[in-house]
Each structure stands twice: as C-alpha cells, then as structure tokens.
C-alpha cells in the first residue's frame, strides 16, 4: 500500500522536527546562566522514539530511513555542540543557527561528518530494538504494518 510509505517518511520527518524543537534551547543558549539540566537532557529524548516509524515500513525502507535521518540528527547535534562549546556569550544566542554557520561553517561540516558514524550506530541500534517491538505489536494487531517477508500479499 502506497500510504504506508508516505506515513513512514512523514513519521521520520516529524521525529526530526521533534528533535530540533527539543534541541533548540541548547542551540540558542547564551551560556550564562548555564543551560539547565532538563534542556541538555532534551537533546537525547527524541532518538528514543525512532522505533515509531517502523509501524509503517518494511525492513529495507526502515534502513533507508535510518541512514538518511541519522544525518539530520547529526546536523542538529552539531549545532547544539558547537554552540555549547563556543566562548560565552555563545554564538548561537544572538543569531541562532545562521550565526553558528556564519562563524564556523567549516567546523560545522567537520562536526557533522564526525558525529554521523556514532549517531548512525546509536540510531541503528535503537531503531532495530524498538522498531522490531513496534512492528511486531502492530503486525499482531493486523493494522498498518506492511509485511517484512518481501511478499506483496496484503
């Protein structure tokens, strides 16, 4: 069914948007007063939900989603980490994301490339564990989840 694929990519896009919104406080933090612990912890909440798109995708589509959206997660982490590691007041405070890219675009792209492998491994592991659980529950209920065995029967 075609709508499964649309729902799958929409779920990943919404998850990436959630990650951006949760990380926004760290991206635009001024540096003083220090970032509250709950805002720093929010950086790591959205990846815990990477199994939810599995309700709409088969195994091949799920792996494509992990490969593509791990780069998005790494890009958001790079914004947050570059801002939090810059001198006070942090560069992301007055100008946000554009300030971080304008001041250190080379450092940003190097950070994204450096963060991509560990983020990919973490997202892959979380998606496999939670995604298989979610996919198993949804397929037992007989709704939403396409078959993983490659057959076209519905």
BADRENMI-874171 format. One record per atom (N, C-alpha, C): residue in three letters; atom name; residue number from 1; x, y, z; chain. Coordinates in steps of 0.1 Angstrom, whole numbers, plus 2048, in hexadecimal, padded with zeros to 3 digits. Example, Ala and Ser with C-alpha at 12.3 -4.5 7.8 and 13.67 -1.06 7.14 Angstrom:
BEGIN
ALA,N,1,884,7C7,84E,A
ALA,CA,1,87B,7D3,84E,A
ALA,C,1,884,7DF,84E,A
SER,N,2,880,7EA,847,A
SER,CA,2,889,7F5,847,A
SER,C,2,881,800,84F,A
END
This chain:
BEGIN
UNK,N,1,808,7F4,800,A
UNK,CA,1,800,800,800,A
UNK,C,1,809,80C,800,A
UNK,N,2,805,816,7F8,A
UNK,CA,2,80D,822,7F6,A
UNK,C,2,80D,82B,802,A
UNK,N,3,802,82C,809,A
UNK,CA,3,801,835,814,A
UNK,C,3,80B,831,820,A
UNK,N,4,80F,824,820,A
UNK,CA,4,818,820,82B,A
UNK,C,4,826,828,829,A
UNK,N,5,82A,829,81D,A
UNK,CA,5,837,82F,81A,A
UNK,C,5,836,83E,81D,A
UNK,N,6,82B,845,81A,A
UNK,CA,6,829,853,81D,A
UNK,C,6,828,855,82C,A
UNK,N,7,821,84C,833,A
UNK,CA,7,821,84D,842,A
UNK,C,7,82E,84A,848,A
UNK,N,8,836,841,843,A
UNK,CA,8,843,83E,848,A
UNK,C,8,84C,84A,847,A
UNK,N,9,84D,851,83B,A
UNK,CA,9,856,85C,83A,A
UNK,C,9,850,868,842,A
UNK,N,10,843,86A,843,A
UNK,CA,10,83E,874,84B,A
UNK,C,10,841,872,85A,A
UNK,N,11,841,866,85E,A
UNK,CA,11,844,863,86C,A
UNK,C,11,853,867,86F,A
UNK,N,12,85C,863,866,A
UNK,CA,12,86A,867,868,A
UNK,C,12,86C,876,868,A
UNK,N,13,865,87D,85E,A
UNK,CA,13,866,88C,85E,A
UNK,C,13,861,892,86B,A
UNK,N,14,856,88D,870,A
UNK,CA,14,850,892,87D,A
UNK,C,14,85A,88F,888,A
UNK,N,15,860,884,888,A
UNK,CA,15,86A,881,892,A
UNK,C,15,876,88A,892,A
UNK,N,16,87B,88D,886,A
UNK,CA,16,886,896,884,A
UNK,C,16,882,8A4,889,A
UNK,N,17,875,8A8,886,A
UNK,CA,17,870,8B5,88A,A
UNK,C,17,870,8B6,89A,A
UNK,N,18,86B,8AB,8A0,A
UNK,CA,18,86A,8AA,8AE,A
UNK,C,18,878,8AB,8B4,A
UNK,N,19,882,8A5,8AE,A
UNK,CA,19,890,8A5,8B3,A
UNK,C,19,895,8B4,8B2,A
UNK,N,20,892,8BB,8A7,A
UNK,CA,20,896,8C9,8A6,A
UNK,C,20,890,8D1,8B0,A
UNK,N,21,883,8D0,8B3,A
UNK,CA,21,87C,8D8,8BD,A
UNK,C,21,881,8D5,8CB,A
UNK,N,22,884,8C9,8CE,A
UNK,CA,22,88A,8C5,8DB,A
UNK,C,22,898,8CB,8DC,A
UNK,N,23,89F,8CB,8D2,A
UNK,CA,23,8AD,8D0,8D2,A
UNK,C,23,8AF,8DF,8D0,A
UNK,N,24,8A4,8E6,8CD,A
UNK,CA,24,8A5,8F4,8CA,A
UNK,C,24,8AB,8FC,8D6,A
UNK,N,25,8A7,8F8,8E2,A
UNK,CA,25,8AC,900,8EE,A
UNK,C,25,8BC,8FF,8EE,A
UNK,N,26,8C1,8F3,8EB,A
UNK,CA,26,8D0,8F2,8EB,A
UNK,C,26,8D6,8F9,8DF,A
UNK,N,27,8CF,8FA,8D4,A
UNK,CA,27,8D4,900,8C8,A
UNK,C,27,8D5,90F,8CA,A
UNK,N,28,8CC,915,8D1,A
UNK,CA,28,8CC,924,8D3,A
UNK,C,28,8D0,928,8E1,A
UNK,N,29,8D5,91F,8E9,A
UNK,CA,29,8D9,922,8F7,A
UNK,C,29,8E3,92E,8F7,A
UNK,N,30,8E2,936,901,A
UNK,CA,30,8EB,942,902,A
UNK,C,30,8F8,93E,909,A
UNK,N,31,8F7,935,912,A
UNK,CA,31,903,930,919,A
UNK,C,31,903,934,928,A
UNK,N,32,8FD,940,92B,A
UNK,CA,32,8FB,944,939,A
UNK,C,32,8EE,94A,93B,A
UNK,N,33,8E6,944,943,A
UNK,CA,33,8E8,939,94C,A
UNK,C,33,8EA,92C,944,A
UNK,N,34,8F0,922,94A,A
UNK,CA,34,8F3,915,943,A
UNK,C,34,8E6,90F,93E,A
UNK,N,35,8E7,907,934,A
UNK,CA,35,8DC,8FF,92F,A
UNK,C,35,8D6,8F6,93A,A
UNK,N,36,8C9,8F7,93D,A
UNK,CA,36,8C3,8EE,947,A
UNK,C,36,8C5,8DF,943,A
UNK,N,37,8C6,8D7,94D,A
UNK,CA,37,8C8,8C8,94A,A
UNK,C,37,8BC,8C2,942,A
UNK,N,38,8B0,8C7,944,A
UNK,CA,38,8A5,8C1,93C,A
UNK,C,38,8A6,8C5,92D,A
UNK,N,39,8AB,8D1,92A,A
UNK,CA,39,8AD,8D5,91C,A
UNK,C,39,8B9,8CD,916,A
UNK,N,40,8C3,8CA,91D,A
UNK,CA,40,8CE,8C2,918,A
UNK,C,40,8C9,8B3,916,A
UNK,N,41,8C1,8AE,91F,A
UNK,CA,41,8BB,8A1,91E,A
UNK,C,41,8B2,8A0,912,A
UNK,N,42,8AB,8AB,90F,A
UNK,CA,42,8A2,8AB,904,A
UNK,C,42,8A9,8A7,8F6,A
UNK,N,43,8B6,8AA,8F5,A
UNK,CA,43,8BD,8A6,8E9,A
UNK,C,43,8BC,898,8E6,A
UNK,N,44,8BB,88F,8F0,A
UNK,CA,44,8BB,881,8EF,A
UNK,C,44,8AE,87A,8F0,A
UNK,N,45,8A3,881,8F0,A
UNK,CA,45,896,87B,8F2,A
UNK,C,45,890,876,8E4,A
UNK,N,46,890,87E,8DA,A
UNK,CA,46,88A,87B,8CD,A
UNK,C,46,890,86E,8C7,A
UNK,N,47,89D,86B,8C8,A
UNK,CA,47,8A1,85E,8C2,A
UNK,C,47,89B,852,8C9,A
UNK,N,48,896,853,8D4,A
UNK,CA,48,890,848,8DB,A
UNK,C,48,883,843,8D4,A
UNK,N,49,87D,84C,8CB,A
UNK,CA,49,871,849,8C4,A
UNK,C,49,873,844,8B6,A
UNK,N,50,87F,841,8B2,A
UNK,CA,50,882,83D,8A4,A
UNK,C,50,87B,830,8A0,A
UNK,N,51,876,829,8A9,A
UNK,CA,51,86F,81D,8A5,A
UNK,C,51,861,81F,8A0,A
UNK,N,52,85B,82B,8A3,A
UNK,CA,52,84D,82D,89F,A
UNK,C,52,84B,82D,890,A
UNK,N,53,854,832,887,A
UNK,CA,53,852,831,879,A
UNK,C,53,851,823,874,A
UNK,N,54,856,819,87C,A
UNK,CA,54,856,80B,877,A
UNK,C,54,848,806,876,A
UNK,N,55,83F,80C,87C,A
UNK,CA,55,831,807,87A,A
UNK,C,55,82C,809,86C,A
UNK,N,56,833,811,864,A
UNK,CA,56,82F,813,856,A
UNK,C,56,838,80E,84B,A
UNK,N,57,844,808,84F,A
UNK,CA,57,84E,805,845,A
UNK,C,57,852,7F6,846,A
UNK,N,58,857,7F1,83B,A
UNK,CA,58,85D,7E4,83B,A
UNK,C,58,86C,7E6,83E,A
UNK,N,59,873,7DB,83F,A
UNK,CA,59,881,7DB,844,A
UNK,C,59,88A,7E4,83B,A
UNK,N,60,889,7E3,82D,A
UNK,CA,60,891,7EB,824,A
UNK,C,60,88E,7FA,826,A
UNK,N,61,882,7FD,826,A
UNK,CA,61,87E,80B,828,A
UNK,C,61,883,811,835,A
UNK,N,62,882,808,840,A
UNK,CA,62,886,80D,84D,A
UNK,C,62,895,810,84D,A
UNK,N,63,89D,808,846,A
UNK,CA,63,8AC,80A,846,A
UNK,C,63,8AF,817,83E,A
UNK,N,64,8A7,819,833,A
UNK,CA,64,8A9,826,82C,A
UNK,C,64,8A6,832,835,A
UNK,N,65,89B,831,83D,A
UNK,CA,65,898,83B,846,A
UNK,C,65,8A3,83E,850,A
UNK,N,66,8A9,833,855,A
UNK,CA,66,8B3,835,85F,A
UNK,C,66,8C0,83C,859,A
UNK,N,67,8C3,838,84D,A
UNK,CA,67,8CF,83E,846,A
UNK,C,67,8CD,84C,843,A
UNK,N,68,8C1,850,83E,A
UNK,CA,68,8BE,85E,83B,A
UNK,C,68,8BD,867,847,A
UNK,N,69,8B4,862,850,A
UNK,CA,69,8B1,86B,85B,A
UNK,C,69,8BC,86B,866,A
UNK,N,70,8C5,862,866,A
UNK,CA,70,8D0,863,86F,A
UNK,C,70,8D9,86F,86C,A
UNK,N,71,8D9,873,85F,A
UNK,CA,71,8E1,87F,85B,A
UNK,C,71,8DA,88B,860,A
UNK,N,72,8CC,88B,860,A
UNK,CA,72,8C5,896,866,A
UNK,C,72,8C7,898,875,A
UNK,N,73,8C7,88C,87C,A
UNK,CA,73,8CA,88C,88A,A
UNK,C,73,8D8,891,88D,A
UNK,N,74,8E2,88D,885,A
UNK,CA,74,8EF,892,887,A
UNK,C,74,8F1,8A1,884,A
UNK,N,75,8E9,8A6,87B,A
UNK,CA,75,8EA,8B4,878,A
UNK,C,75,8E4,8BC,884,A
UNK,N,76,8D9,8B8,88A,A
UNK,CA,76,8D4,8BF,895,A
UNK,C,76,8DD,8BE,8A1,A
UNK,N,77,8E3,8B2,8A3,A
UNK,CA,77,8ED,8B1,8AE,A
UNK,C,77,8F9,8BA,8AC,A
UNK,N,78,8FD,8BB,89F,A
UNK,CA,78,908,8C4,89C,A
UNK,C,78,905,8D2,8A0,A
UNK,N,79,8F9,8D7,89C,A
UNK,CA,79,8F5,8E5,8A0,A
UNK,C,79,8F6,8E7,8AF,A
UNK,N,80,8F0,8DD,8B7,A
UNK,CA,80,8F0,8DE,8C5,A
UNK,C,80,8FE,8DE,8CB,A
UNK,N,81,906,8D4,8C7,A
UNK,CA,81,913,8D2,8CD,A
UNK,C,81,91C,8DE,8C9,A
UNK,N,82,91C,8E3,8BD,A
UNK,CA,82,924,8EF,8BA,A
UNK,C,82,920,8FB,8C2,A
UNK,N,83,913,8FD,8C4,A
UNK,CA,83,90F,908,8CC,A
UNK,C,83,913,907,8DA,A
UNK,N,84,911,8FB,8E0,A
UNK,CA,84,914,8F9,8EE,A
UNK,C,84,923,8F9,8F1,A
UNK,N,85,92B,8F7,8E7,A
UNK,CA,85,93A,8F7,8E8,A
UNK,C,85,940,904,8E4,A
UNK,N,86,939,90E,8E0,A
UNK,CA,86,93E,91A,8DC,A
UNK,C,86,940,923,8E8,A
UNK,N,87,948,92E,8E7,A
UNK,CA,87,94A,937,8F3,A
UNK,C,87,93D,93E,8F6,A
UNK,N,88,93C,943,902,A
UNK,CA,88,930,94A,906,A
UNK,C,88,931,958,902,A
UNK,N,89,926,95F,8FE,A
UNK,CA,89,919,959,8FB,A
UNK,C,89,91A,950,8EE,A
UNK,N,90,913,945,8EF,A
UNK,CA,90,914,93B,8E4,A
UNK,C,90,910,942,8D6,A
UNK,N,91,915,93D,8CC,A
UNK,CA,91,913,942,8BE,A
UNK,C,91,904,940,8BA,A
UNK,N,92,8FE,936,8BF,A
UNK,CA,92,8F0,933,8BB,A
UNK,C,92,8E6,93C,8C2,A
UNK,N,93,8EA,943,8CD,A
UNK,CA,93,8E1,94B,8D4,A
UNK,C,93,8DB,957,8CC,A
UNK,N,94,8E3,960,8C7,A
UNK,CA,94,8DE,96B,8BF,A
UNK,C,94,8D8,968,8B1,A
UNK,N,95,8DF,95E,8AB,A
UNK,CA,95,8DC,95C,89D,A
UNK,C,95,8D6,94E,89A,A
UNK,N,96,8D6,946,8A4,A
UNK,CA,96,8D0,938,8A2,A
UNK,C,96,8D8,930,898,A
UNK,N,97,8D1,927,891,A
UNK,CA,97,8D8,91E,888,A
UNK,C,97,8E0,925,87D,A
UNK,N,98,8DB,930,878,A
UNK,CA,98,8E3,938,86E,A
UNK,C,98,8F0,93D,873,A
UNK,N,99,8F0,941,880,A
UNK,CA,99,8FC,946,886,A
UNK,C,99,906,93B,887,A
UNK,N,100,902,92F,88B,A
UNK,CA,100,90B,924,88C,A
UNK,C,100,911,920,87F,A
UNK,N,101,909,920,874,A
UNK,CA,101,90E,91D,867,A
UNK,C,101,917,928,862,A
UNK,N,102,913,935,864,A
UNK,CA,102,91B,940,85F,A
UNK,C,102,929,941,866,A
UNK,N,103,92A,93F,873,A
UNK,CA,103,936,940,87A,A
UNK,C,103,93F,934,877,A
UNK,N,104,93A,928,877,A
UNK,CA,104,942,91C,875,A
UNK,C,104,93C,911,86C,A
UNK,N,105,93A,915,860,A
UNK,CA,105,934,90B,857,A
UNK,C,105,93D,8FF,854,A
UNK,N,106,94A,901,854,A
UNK,CA,106,953,8F5,852,A
UNK,C,106,953,8EC,85E,A
UNK,N,107,953,8F3,86A,A
UNK,CA,107,952,8EB,877,A
UNK,C,107,945,8E3,877,A
UNK,N,108,93A,8EA,873,A
UNK,CA,108,92D,8E4,873,A
UNK,C,108,92D,8D7,86A,A
UNK,N,109,932,8D8,85E,A
UNK,CA,109,931,8CC,855,A
UNK,C,109,93B,8C1,85A,A
UNK,N,110,946,8C5,85F,A
UNK,CA,110,94F,8BB,865,A
UNK,C,110,948,8B4,871,A
UNK,N,111,941,8BC,879,A
UNK,CA,111,93B,8B6,884,A
UNK,C,111,92F,8AC,880,A
UNK,N,112,928,8B0,876,A
UNK,CA,112,91D,8A8,870,A
UNK,C,112,923,89A,86B,A
UNK,N,113,92E,89B,864,A
UNK,CA,113,934,88F,85E,A
UNK,C,113,93A,887,86A,A
UNK,N,114,93F,88D,874,A
UNK,CA,114,945,886,87F,A
UNK,C,114,93A,87F,888,A
UNK,N,115,92F,886,889,A
UNK,CA,115,924,881,891,A
UNK,C,115,91B,876,88A,A
UNK,N,116,91C,876,87D,A
UNK,CA,116,913,86D,875,A
UNK,C,116,915,85E,879,A
UNK,N,117,921,859,879,A
UNK,CA,117,923,84A,87C,A
UNK,C,117,91D,846,88A,A
UNK,N,118,921,84D,895,A
UNK,CA,118,91B,849,8A2,A
UNK,C,118,90C,84B,8A3,A
UNK,N,119,907,856,89C,A
UNK,CA,119,8F8,858,89C,A
UNK,C,119,8F2,84D,894,A
UNK,N,120,8F8,849,889,A
UNK,CA,120,8F2,83E,881,A
UNK,C,120,8F2,831,888,A
UNK,N,121,8FC,82E,88F,A
UNK,CA,121,8FD,821,897,A
UNK,C,121,8F2,822,8A2,A
UNK,N,122,8F1,82D,8A9,A
UNK,CA,122,8E7,82E,8B4,A
UNK,C,122,8D9,82D,8AF,A
UNK,N,123,8D6,835,8A4,A
UNK,CA,123,8C8,835,89E,A
UNK,C,123,8C5,827,898,A
UNK,N,124,8CF,820,892,A
UNK,CA,124,8CD,813,88C,A
UNK,C,124,8C9,809,898,A
UNK,N,125,8D1,809,8A3,A
UNK,CA,125,8CE,800,8AE,A
UNK,C,125,8C0,803,8B4,A
UNK,N,126,8BD,810,8B7,A
UNK,CA,126,8B0,813,8BD,A
UNK,C,126,8A5,810,8B3,A
UNK,N,127,8A7,812,8A6,A
UNK,CA,127,89C,80F,89D,A
UNK,C,127,89A,800,89B,A
UNK,N,128,8A5,7F9,89B,A
UNK,CA,128,8A3,7EA,89A,A
UNK,C,128,89B,7E4,8A6,A
UNK,N,129,89F,7E9,8B2,A
UNK,CA,129,899,7E3,8BE,A
UNK,C,129,88B,7E8,8BF,A
UNK,N,130,889,7F5,8C0,A
UNK,CA,130,87B,7FB,8C2,A
UNK,C,130,873,7F9,8B6,A
UNK,N,131,879,7FA,8AA,A
UNK,CA,131,871,7F8,89D,A
UNK,C,131,86C,7EA,89C,A
UNK,N,132,874,7E0,89F,A
UNK,CA,132,86F,7D2,89F,A
UNK,C,132,863,7D0,8A9,A
UNK,N,133,864,7D6,8B4,A
UNK,CA,133,85A,7D5,8BE,A
UNK,C,133,84D,7DB,8B9,A
UNK,N,134,84E,7E8,8B4,A
UNK,CA,134,843,7EF,8AF,A
UNK,C,134,83D,7E8,8A3,A
UNK,N,135,845,7E3,89A,A
UNK,CA,135,841,7DC,88E,A
UNK,C,135,83A,7CF,891,A
UNK,N,136,83F,7C8,89B,A
UNK,CA,136,839,7BC,8A0,A
UNK,C,136,82B,7BE,8A6,A
UNK,N,137,82A,7C8,8AE,A
UNK,CA,137,81D,7CB,8B4,A
UNK,C,137,813,7CF,8AA,A
UNK,N,138,817,7D8,8A1,A
UNK,CA,138,80D,7DD,897,A
UNK,C,138,80A,7D1,88D,A
UNK,N,139,813,7C9,889,A
UNK,CA,139,810,7BE,880,A
UNK,C,139,807,7B4,887,A
UNK,N,140,808,7B1,894,A
UNK,CA,140,7FF,7A8,89B,A
UNK,C,140,7F1,7AE,89C,A
UNK,N,141,7F0,7BB,89C,A
UNK,CA,141,7E3,7C1,89C,A
UNK,C,141,7DD,7C1,88E,A
UNK,N,142,7E5,7BF,884,A
UNK,CA,142,7E0,7BE,876,A
UNK,C,142,7DD,7CB,870,A
UNK,N,143,7E2,7D6,875,A
UNK,CA,143,7E0,7E3,86F,A
UNK,C,143,7ED,7EA,86C,A
UNK,N,144,7ED,7F2,863,A
UNK,CA,144,7F8,7FB,85F,A
UNK,C,144,805,7F4,859,A
UNK,N,145,80B,7EB,861,A
UNK,CA,145,818,7E6,85D,A
UNK,C,145,818,7DE,850,A
UNK,N,146,821,7E1,846,A
UNK,CA,146,822,7D8,83B,A
UNK,C,146,82A,7CC,83F,A
UNK,N,147,829,7C2,836,A
UNK,CA,147,831,7B5,839,A
UNK,C,147,83F,7B7,837,A
UNK,N,148,848,7B0,83F,A
UNK,CA,148,856,7B1,83F,A
UNK,C,148,85C,7A7,836,A
UNK,N,149,854,79D,831,A
UNK,CA,149,85A,792,82A,A
UNK,C,149,85B,794,81B,A
UNK,N,150,858,7A0,817,A
UNK,CA,150,85A,7A4,809,A
UNK,C,150,84E,7A0,800,A
UNK,N,151,844,799,805,A
UNK,CA,151,839,796,7FC,A
UNK,C,151,830,7A2,7FA,A
UNK,N,152,829,7A2,7EF,A
UNK,CA,152,820,7AD,7EC,A
UNK,C,152,811,7AA,7F1,A
UNK,N,153,80F,79F,7F7,A
UNK,CA,153,802,79C,7FC,A
UNK,C,153,7FF,7A5,808,A
UNK,N,154,7F2,7A8,809,A
UNK,CA,154,7EF,7B2,813,A
UNK,C,154,7E9,7AE,81F,A
END
